[in-house]
Every structure is written in C-alpha cells, then in structure tokens.
Amino acid sequence: MDCPYCQSHKVVKNGHRQGKQSYLCRDCGRQFRDSPCPAGYSSDVKELCVKMSLNGMGFRAIERVSGISHNTVLNWVRLAQAQICDDNYEIPETAQIDELQTLESSKKTKFGSGQL
C-alpha cells in the first residue's frame, strides 16, 4: 500500500475509524483509509431540500422530514441564492398589501392587571 499524498511505501496500520482500517504514513504523517467513501449528501437531496424551502417549508420542518440538520439546509439555500443572477430580477410596479386591524378599545385595562 502506498500513501495517496506522497506515494511513500512506509505505511503502517493506525486503528479503525467507523469500521474501516485507518493507515498512517511515516514520511508525511498523514492519515488515510484504504477505500474512503464519498462524504456529503447527493445533489438530488440538496435540490429537494432547497425546493422544500422555496415551497414555504421551514428549515426545522425540513430537518424533521429529511433528517438533515437545519443549519446544513440553510447553507444550501444560501448557496442556491448566491447562484441566482440578479439581472433577471424585476421589481413590480404595483403590489397588493393586506390590511391589519388591531382592536385597542376591546382591552378591559390599559396597564397591568387593573389594580392600582
């Protein structure tokens, strides 16, 4: 076995990590595995989580459904947002706003519990 970093033959076993044999290079001091598995999520999973966010799902709801941390999903959404070209964004001339009405007069007391 050769070191993938310096191609040295001075390699020794260095325990197990996640059920796989770990090796240590005596020349460069780097640790590595014989056949590492790719890290991270597939692009399909990332795309699905970003689509769920665009459809109005909250980050914690996406976390509950997919099992992926909400911070990871948030980072994916931010990366997707950075890739959107700003030139295609148009600001509409008119907008519709809903009215919000509060009823202050319906309160029985104005301050505290009503006792002075």
N, CA, C and O of each residue as an XYZ file, in Angstrom:
464
protein
N       0.848     -1.182      0.000
C       0.000      0.000      0.000
C       0.890      1.240      0.000
O       1.890      1.295      0.716
N       0.527      2.216     -0.793
C       1.266      3.471     -0.888
C       0.425      4.606     -0.324
O      -0.804      4.553     -0.333
N       1.111      5.634      0.166
C       0.434      6.832      0.664
C      -0.145      7.595     -0.529
O       0.581      7.849     -1.490
N      -1.431      7.969     -0.500
C      -2.012      8.703     -1.628
C      -1.505     10.142     -1.726
O      -1.714     10.794     -2.750
N      -0.846     10.648     -0.688
C      -0.383     12.035     -0.683
C       1.060     12.168     -1.158
O       1.375     13.051     -1.955
N       1.961     11.268     -0.654
C       3.381     11.381     -1.007
C       3.909     10.143     -1.720
O       5.096     10.088     -2.044
N       3.062      9.148     -1.973
C       3.407      7.908     -2.648
C       4.534      7.134     -1.947
O       5.282      6.411     -2.606
N       4.662      7.276     -0.644
C       5.669      6.564      0.136
C       5.195      5.145      0.425
O       3.994      4.881      0.487
N       6.166      4.222      0.603
C       5.848      2.835      0.936
C       5.855      2.606      2.443
O       5.507      1.516      2.897
N       6.242      3.608      3.225
C       6.332      3.470      4.684
C       4.976      3.776      5.314
O       4.746      4.863      5.843
N       4.097      2.797      5.243
C       2.733      2.949      5.730
C       2.480      1.890      6.796
O       2.845      0.729      6.615
N       1.853      2.284      7.912
C       1.515      1.360      8.989
C       0.030      1.484      9.308
O      -0.596      2.512      9.050
N      -0.520      0.409      9.877
C      -1.922      0.440     10.291
C      -2.066      1.376     11.489
O      -1.178      1.468     12.336
N      -3.211      2.071     11.538
C      -3.410      3.079     12.590
C      -4.832      3.017     13.142
O      -5.504      4.043     13.245
N      -5.294      1.806     13.501
C      -6.606      1.675     14.111
C      -7.737      1.614     13.109
O      -7.523      1.483     11.904
N      -8.946      1.711     13.636
C     -10.153      1.680     12.815
C     -10.959      2.947     13.054
O     -11.034      3.441     14.179
N     -11.555      3.466     12.000
C     -12.448      4.617     12.083
C     -13.725      4.237     11.359
O     -13.704      3.914     10.171
N     -14.831      4.277     12.073
C     -16.152      3.961     11.530
C     -16.159      2.595     10.846
O     -16.767      2.419      9.790
N     -15.472      1.630     11.465
C     -15.467      0.266     10.961
C     -14.518      0.010      9.802
O     -14.533     -1.086      9.242
N     -13.697      0.974      9.424
C     -12.755      0.799      8.316
C     -11.333      0.978      8.826
O     -11.089      1.756      9.748
N     -10.397      0.254      8.224
C      -8.999      0.310      8.618
C      -8.404      1.668      8.278
O      -8.600      2.185      7.178
N      -7.678      2.240      9.230
C      -7.003      3.518      9.036
C      -5.506      3.264      8.933
O      -4.978      2.352      9.570
N      -4.830      4.068      8.132
C      -3.392      3.921      7.936
C      -2.691      5.244      8.223
O      -3.297      6.313      8.151
N      -1.402      5.152      8.550
C      -0.582      6.327      8.842
C       0.681      6.250      8.001
O       1.355      5.220      7.971
N       0.996      7.332      7.325
C       2.226      7.406      6.535
C       3.348      7.888      7.450
O       3.217      8.917      8.111
N       4.449      7.143      7.485
C       5.586      7.512      8.333
C       6.390      8.677      7.751
O       7.092      9.363      8.494
N       6.304      8.912      6.461
C       7.069     10.005      5.848
C       6.374     11.360      5.997
O       6.982     12.321      6.469
N       5.114     11.437      5.600
C       4.434     12.743      5.643
C       3.545     12.901      6.875
O       3.115     14.015      7.177
N       3.257     11.802      7.601
C       2.466     11.881      8.819
C       0.975     11.991      8.596
O       0.233     12.233      9.548
N       0.507     11.822      7.363
C      -0.923     11.933      7.066
C      -1.640     10.625      7.350
O      -1.062      9.548      7.204
N      -2.902     10.719      7.756
C      -3.743      9.545      7.968
C      -4.677      9.397      6.774
O      -5.102     10.388      6.178
N      -4.989      8.162      6.433
C      -5.894      7.915      5.320
C      -6.503      6.531      5.467
O      -6.073      5.731      6.298
N      -7.505      6.267      4.654
C      -8.152      4.956      4.622
C      -7.869      4.303      3.282
O      -7.533      4.965      2.301
N      -8.015      2.979      3.269
C      -7.750      2.229      2.053
C      -8.751      2.578      0.956
O      -8.358      2.854     -0.178
N     -10.034      2.567      1.282
C     -11.069      2.910      0.299
C     -12.078      3.844      0.956
O     -13.096      3.384      1.474
N     -11.812      5.145      0.944
C     -12.731      6.080      1.596
C     -14.040      6.205      0.814
O     -14.060      6.119     -0.414
N     -15.117      6.406      1.546
C     -16.402      6.623      0.894
C     -16.588      8.128      0.701
O     -16.078      8.926      1.488
N     -17.312      8.509     -0.338
C     -17.506      9.946     -0.572
C     -18.303     10.579      0.564
O     -19.287     10.009      1.036
N     -17.878     11.746      0.991
C     -18.546     12.451      2.087
C     -19.616     13.388      1.533
O     -19.519     13.854      0.397
N     -20.612     13.653      2.328
C     -21.623     14.625      1.960
C     -22.865     13.997      1.362
O     -22.946     12.782      1.184
N     -23.833     14.851      1.054
C     -25.113     14.419      0.513
C     -25.101     14.548     -1.008
O     -24.338     15.338     -1.564
N     -25.933     13.784     -1.661
C     -26.007     13.848     -3.116
C     -26.681     15.153     -3.541
O     -27.351     15.819     -2.752
N     -26.482     15.490     -4.798
C     -27.065     16.731     -5.307
C     -28.592     16.636     -5.369
O     -29.275     17.656     -5.284
N     -29.132     15.424     -5.516
C     -30.590     15.261     -5.532
C     -31.201     15.618     -4.184
O     -32.254     16.254     -4.124
N     -30.540     15.208     -3.099
C     -31.034     15.519     -1.754
C     -30.959     17.020     -1.506
O     -31.882     17.605     -0.941
N     -29.867     17.639     -1.924
C     -29.719     19.090     -1.748
C     -30.802     19.837     -2.516
O     -31.414     20.771     -1.998
N     -31.030     19.413     -3.760
C     -32.042     20.069     -4.588
C     -33.438     19.921     -3.998
O     -34.235     20.858     -4.033
N     -33.732     18.739     -3.457
C     -35.041     18.501     -2.846
C     -35.250     19.404     -1.634
O     -36.331     19.969     -1.463
N     -34.231     19.545     -0.796
C     -34.348     20.400      0.392
C     -34.515     21.867      0.010
O     -35.281     22.588      0.649
N     -33.809     22.313     -1.023
C     -33.952     23.703     -1.478
C     -35.355     23.924     -2.043
O     -35.951     24.977     -1.817
N     -35.883     22.951     -2.768
C     -37.247     23.070     -3.300
C     -38.274     23.125     -2.181
O     -39.238     23.887     -2.258
N     -38.074     22.317     -1.132
C     -38.999     22.356      0.005
C     -38.971     23.740      0.656
O     -40.009     24.252      1.075
N     -37.790     24.338      0.740
C     -37.676     25.674      1.315
C     -38.382     26.709      0.437
O     -39.058     27.601      0.949
N     -38.228     26.591     -0.872
C     -38.885     27.519     -1.794
C     -40.395     27.390     -1.748
O     -41.107     28.357     -2.017
N     -40.894     26.208     -1.410
C     -42.339     25.988     -1.326
C     -42.918     26.369      0.028
O     -44.088     26.103      0.299
N     -42.107     26.990      0.882
C     -42.638     27.538      2.120
C     -42.404     26.701      3.351
O     -42.854     27.081      4.432
N     -41.729     25.590      3.243
C     -41.441     24.785      4.432
C     -40.344     25.445      5.238
O     -39.380     25.958      4.671
N     -40.476     25.438      6.541
C     -39.451     25.984      7.415
C     -38.248     25.056      7.492
O     -38.348     23.873      7.167
N     -37.113     25.591      7.921
C     -35.883     24.805      7.970
C     -35.981     23.674      8.989
O     -35.468     22.581      8.749
N     -36.623     23.920     10.103
C     -36.759     22.854     11.102
C     -37.760     21.794     10.643
O     -37.622     20.625     11.002
N     -38.757     22.182      9.863
C     -39.691     21.203      9.304
C     -38.970     20.322      8.280
O     -39.201     19.114      8.222
N     -38.107     20.928      7.483
C     -37.310     20.152      6.529
C     -36.403     19.197      7.279
O     -36.197     18.064      6.843
N     -35.851     19.645      8.415
C     -34.998     18.790      9.234
C     -35.771     17.580      9.750
O     -35.256     16.462      9.748
N     -37.011     17.807     10.193
C     -37.822     16.694     10.703
C     -38.158     15.697      9.604
O     -38.180     14.491      9.849
N     -38.418     16.184      8.402
C     -38.813     15.313      7.296
C     -37.616     14.551      6.733
O     -37.693     13.343      6.510
N     -36.510     15.258      6.505
C     -35.372     14.647      5.802
C     -34.312     14.071      6.728
O     -33.535     13.211      6.313
N     -34.267     14.529      7.979
C     -33.236     14.059      8.893
C     -31.917     14.788      8.734
O     -30.913     14.383      9.322
N     -31.900     15.859      7.948
C     -30.694     16.658      7.712
C     -30.787     17.906      8.573
O     -31.854     18.509      8.685
N     -29.677     18.293      9.179
C     -29.656     19.440     10.077
C     -30.178     20.704      9.392
O     -29.902     20.945      8.217
N     -30.934     21.505     10.143
C     -31.483     22.738      9.572
C     -30.379     23.722      9.198
O     -30.559     24.526      8.283
N     -29.245     23.674      9.885
C     -28.127     24.551      9.525
C     -27.546     24.173      8.167
O     -27.162     25.044      7.387
N     -27.483     22.887      7.890
C     -26.993     22.424      6.591
C     -27.939     22.862      5.483
O     -27.494     23.329      4.434
N     -29.234     22.716      5.707
C     -30.230     23.131      4.713
C     -30.147     24.636      4.496
O     -30.244     25.102      3.361
N     -29.971     25.391      5.557
C     -29.846     26.843      5.446
C     -28.637     27.218      4.596
O     -28.717     28.127      3.769
N     -27.517     26.523      4.794
C     -26.324     26.790      3.981
C     -26.570     26.467      2.517
O     -26.112     27.198      1.639
N     -27.296     25.366      2.235
C     -27.611     25.024      0.845
C     -28.497     26.080      0.207
O     -28.308     26.420     -0.961
N     -29.463     26.605      0.957
C     -30.355     27.641      0.422
C     -29.562     28.918      0.145
O     -29.787     29.585     -0.865
N     -28.645     29.252      1.031
C     -27.815     30.450      0.806
C     -26.931     30.290     -0.425
O     -26.754     31.244     -1.182
N     -26.374     29.101     -0.637
C     -25.570     28.858     -1.837
C     -26.425     28.957     -3.093
O     -25.991     29.521     -4.098
N     -27.639     28.411     -3.043
C     -28.538     28.490     -4.190
C     -28.935     29.936     -4.464
O     -29.081     30.334     -5.620
N     -29.108     30.714     -3.414
C     -29.467     32.124     -3.572
C     -28.322     32.902     -4.203
O     -28.554     33.791     -5.022
N     -27.088     32.575     -3.830
C     -25.929     33.277     -4.383
C     -25.746     32.967     -5.863
O     -25.164     33.771     -6.591
N     -26.233     31.813     -6.323
C     -26.068     31.435     -7.723
C     -27.119     32.059     -8.633
O     -26.978     32.026     -9.856
N     -28.173     32.628     -8.047
C     -29.219     33.258     -8.850
C     -28.697     34.587     -9.382
O     -28.151     35.402     -8.638
N     -28.874     34.783    -10.661
C     -28.401     36.017    -11.297
C     -29.334     37.171    -10.919
O     -30.555     37.033    -11.000
N     -28.767     38.303    -10.509
C     -29.556     39.465    -10.107
C     -30.148     40.205    -11.304
O     -31.075     40.995    -11.128
N     -29.643     39.975    -12.510
C     -30.126     40.685    -13.686
C     -31.549     40.302    -14.054
O     -32.269     41.111    -14.638
N     -31.971     39.085    -13.724
C     -33.301     38.618    -14.104
C     -34.382     39.037    -13.116
O     -35.562     38.770    -13.346
N     -34.009     39.673    -12.044
C     -34.976     40.050    -11.018
C     -35.630     41.368    -11.391
O     -34.949     42.369    -11.615
N     -36.952     41.362    -11.455
C     -37.700     42.572    -11.793
C     -38.555     42.991    -10.602
O     -39.209     42.158     -9.975
N     -38.548     44.268    -10.298
C     -39.373     44.806     -9.224
C     -40.715     45.209     -9.825
O     -40.747     45.996    -10.772
N     -41.825     44.689     -9.300
C     -43.130     45.031     -9.866
C     -43.480     46.490     -9.570
O     -43.050     47.058     -8.567
N     -44.274     47.083    -10.473
C     -44.688     48.477    -10.305
C     -45.809     48.612     -9.286
O     -45.895     49.620     -8.585
N     -46.665     47.607     -9.202
C     -47.757     47.647     -8.238
C     -47.676     46.422     -7.338
O     -47.171     45.370     -7.730
N     -48.184     46.586     -6.126
C     -48.186     45.481     -5.174
C     -49.484     45.502     -4.388
O     -50.109     46.552     -4.239
N     -49.884     44.360     -3.891
C     -51.099     44.261     -3.103
C     -50.705     44.037     -1.651
O     -49.885     43.172     -1.346
N     -51.296     44.822     -0.761
C     -50.974     44.742      0.660
C     -52.254     44.426      1.424
O     -53.287     45.061      1.213
N     -52.175     43.448      2.305
C     -53.319     43.127      3.155
C     -53.376     44.099      4.318
O     -52.345     44.590      4.778
N     -54.586     44.377      4.793
C     -54.748     45.287      5.918
C     -54.689     44.522      7.227
O     -55.167     43.392      7.323
N     -54.107     45.141      8.221
C     -54.057     44.570      9.554
C     -54.795     45.525     10.478
O     -54.498     46.719     10.517
N     -55.748     44.999     11.214
C     -56.561     45.846     12.072
C     -56.407     45.364     13.514
O     -56.587     44.182     13.808
N     -56.074     46.291     14.403
C     -55.958     45.942     15.817
C     -57.096     46.599     16.576
O     -57.569     47.675     16.212
N     -57.523     45.935     17.633
C     -58.625     46.448     18.429
C     -58.096     46.822     19.810
O     -58.052     45.986     20.712
N     -57.698     48.068     19.966
C     -57.178     48.528     21.253
C     -58.300     48.801     22.240
O     -58.119     48.649     23.448
N     -59.431     49.195     21.745
C     -60.517     49.570     22.644
C     -61.165     48.364     23.316
O     -61.925     48.539     24.268
N     -60.896     47.176     22.863
C     -61.523     45.996     23.445
C     -60.832     45.542     24.720
O     -61.334     44.641     25.393
N     -59.698     46.134     25.075
C     -58.992     45.744     26.300
C     -59.769     46.282     27.497
O     -60.319     47.383     27.460
N     -59.799     45.482     28.552
C     -60.513     45.919     29.749
C     -59.652     46.874     30.561
O     -60.161     47.830     31.147
N     -58.368     46.621     30.596
C     -57.467     47.510     31.326
C     -56.347     47.950     30.399
O     -55.953     47.229     29.483
N     -55.846     49.144     30.657
C     -54.774     49.653     29.805
C     -53.406     49.283     30.356
O     -52.460     49.144     29.580
N     -53.265     49.117     31.673
C     -51.952     48.833     32.242
C     -52.072     47.703     33.262
O     -52.936     47.747     34.138
N     -51.216     46.697     33.153
C     -51.133     45.656     34.160
C     -52.402     44.869     34.356
O     -53.126     44.607     33.396
N     -52.685     44.483     35.598
C     -53.841     43.638     35.907
C     -55.066     44.463     36.274
O     -56.111     43.882     36.567
N     -54.985     45.768     36.273
C     -56.132     46.603     36.574
C     -56.152     47.108     37.995
O     -57.030     47.898     38.343
N     -55.238     46.694     38.820
C     -55.202     47.152     40.201
C     -54.218     48.287     40.323
O     -53.127     48.233     39.755
N     -54.590     49.309     41.055
C     -53.710     50.464     41.234
C     -53.104     50.507     42.592
O     -52.338     51.422     42.897
